[in-house]
């Protein structure tokens, strides 16, 4: 039988800082002729979402909300 290990969610600051930096450095393609979104998600919509992820989303608040519930980890065979 495998042992359950209580594992709270915590992403290191360095990882979050790297993600924010990469989001801010996104190189956006031209989106000519897609004002109505016919060809896919409009670039302006994606830009708003990326700006939110980079500068508005509170990851620590999300972690606290997720950690309000017990989180567990178990290795099953060779798969963590």
N, C-alpha and C positions, 0 to 999 in steps of 0.2 A: 504494500500500500504506500502511496506517495504522501508526503507531508505538506500540508498547506502552510504557507508562510505569509503572514500579514505584511502587506507592502503598500504603504501610502503612496499616492502619486506625488512626485516632485520632479520637476524638470529644472535642471541647473540654470542659473542666470546666464551663464556663457552660451548655452544652447538657445535660449530665448533672444539674447542679444544678437547672435549670429543670424537667427531667423529674421528678426526685424531688419537687420542690415541688408540681407538678401532680398527681402520684400521691397525695401526702398530702392534697391538698385535694379528693379525689373525694367527690362527694355521692352517697350510696348510696340507691337506691330501696327502698321496702318490698318484702318478699319473702314476703308472706302466702300460705300454702298451698303453698309450694314446698319443704317440708322434705325431700322425697324426690327433688327435682330433676326432677320430672315436666315442669315448665314451662320447664326450661332450667337452666343452671348456677346452683347455689345462691349467694346473696349471700355467705354465710360463706366459701365456697371462693374466690370472687373476692377477698374482702377479704384472705385469707391470701396469695394470690398477689401482690396489689398491695403489701402490706406487705413481702413478700420483695423485690420489684422496687425498692421505695423504700429499704429499709434493710438488706437482706441480700445482694443480688446484687453481686458484685465485677466491675464492668464492666472495670476495668483488667486483671484476670486473664483475662477473656474475650478482650480485645484481644491480650494476650501470646500466648494459645493460638492465635488466628487468625493472628497475625503470625509464628508459627513456620513458616508457609507463605508463600511469596512471593505478594503480591497485586498485580494489574496492572489498569490502566485503559486503555481505548482508545476513541477517538471513532469511531463508525461513522456516516458521513454527518453529519447534524446532531444525532445522538443521542449524548450522552456515556455 
